[in-house]
């Protein structure tokens, strides 16, 4: 009898191992496929940058200056903004593209997506092409206006165990990491911009608890804006010495933080260029 129980236990354990191995293998294969896809998109952008630079024989567009913004001409009426040439091909693949985010020295080099409130969190578990994907995409909260922009634009991304997506944000809990690189490049389709991190904090997303940083898109007045900034700095792991002023534009990069129940880890940055 004990022999049969032993055999049955071995079979059950072997089956559990096989199922676990299958799901683990699928997880890493999906991760590899998605990473390859993002690398392809990134290469498309870099190739287009290089082509634009060679065509114009101008300054290196990977490090644009204020004077290198696309030229505009006087018109008698409103005109449609022109998509930056290095993002055009990627936009043609998916019109949900609203920008691109990069943090030098990290894996963060991703397209940024946005949908309407009718498709809330669409890219939470979808790849760039709309197919199911555990890692999802980097995407903007639906209520935010990327192009005007809103006073605060919240950008979501998963914290993946392999270090992809927004996992690197948690490194900024260490002030030494901020001191090494406090800049974030967040381009829209039409403009390139640089932001500087002014606060790094965590909070809970549990209903009626925590700091609702994501719900402030546009401040009603200076007092509301100042309160938002003050709360970011009060919760911050360390003082950066940077305090945005009313009229400045903010981005909040948001990912999960498992050190808190329903936790969120936030890197808040102010536009400086």
Secondary structure, 3 states (H helix, E strand, C coil): CHHHHHHHHHHHHHHHHHHHHHHHHHHHHHHHHHHHHHHHHHHHHHHHHHHHHHHHCCCCHHHCCHHHCCCCCCCCCCCCCCCCHHHHHHHHHCCCEEEEEECCCCCCEEEEECCCHHHCCHHHCECCCCCECCCCCEEECCCCCCCCCCCEEEEECCECCCCCECHHHHHHHCHHHHHHCCEEEEEECCCCCEEEEEEEEEEECCCCCCCCHHHCCCCCCHHHHHHHHHHHHHHCCCCCCCCCCCCCCEEEEEEEECCCCCEEEEEEEEECC
